[in-house]
Amino acid sequence: MARPDTEEMAARVLMIDDDDRLAGMVSDYLGGAGFRVTVAGTGAKGESLLKRESFDVVILDLMLPDADGLDLCRRLRGESDVPILMLTARGEPMDRVVGLELGADDYLAKPFEPRELQARLRAILRRKGTAAKSEVLRFGRLEIDKGSRVVRVDGEERAITSYQFALLLALAERAGRVLSRDALMDLLKGEKLEAFDRSVDVHISRIRAAIEDDPKKPRRILTLRGTGYVFAKDQDR
């Protein structure tokens, strides 16, 4: 067996599958390749583990004793960007299409060769690593690091909440477009709101305080009275 890359050796895998024999086989094989595998026999246990611990990739069976795998995939994708490989005995094309549309990153039908599973996991992890390294938006002095969810001005990290980061990112990814408050709320539906969530206006004010030289005279996030907000992409500051 080929020696795994350093990143792959550190990868944590959560396998959500009630087939003990298959889970044992996969755990042994991937463990020998350097992966760290945790097995959850039910959807509920898998969700609980994901809330408490950090995993690099999830192997998700569609047919679970307490949950439908497609529904679980939808919930997981709404709460996390962890890559998901769907594993199932159901080989119908529509199942594959629906699973991918719900946010799964790959699909492997049973029975399968462990070597193919390992190869697919490697590919997913490499795509994830490449994306994390490359997804940094730069606008003059402002950097928005999508991989680490960090905002910097002149290389200095600025403190904003997770929700505010998502709001800033939604604006920056649509730089030059006017977005109404309702449009922004729709874009952020998958984000966890803070307790007693304030209006978009207040969050924008907090973001400006973090990234603008003069929050009262913003140059990056502009207000169009009665319309919404626009992220100015052509500023050199």
Secondary structure, 3 states (H helix, E strand, C coil): CCCCCHHHHCCEEEEECCCHHHHHHHHHHHHHCCCEEEEECCHHHHHHHHHHCCCCEEEEECECCCCEHHHHHHHHHHHCCCCEEEEECCCCHHHHHHHHHCCCCEEEECCCCHHHHHHHHHHHHHHHHHHHHHCEEEECCEEEECCCCEEEECCEEECCCHHHHHHHHHHHCCCCCEECHHHHHHHCCCCCCCCCCCCHHHHHHHHHHHHCCCCCCCCCEEEECCCEEEECCCCCC
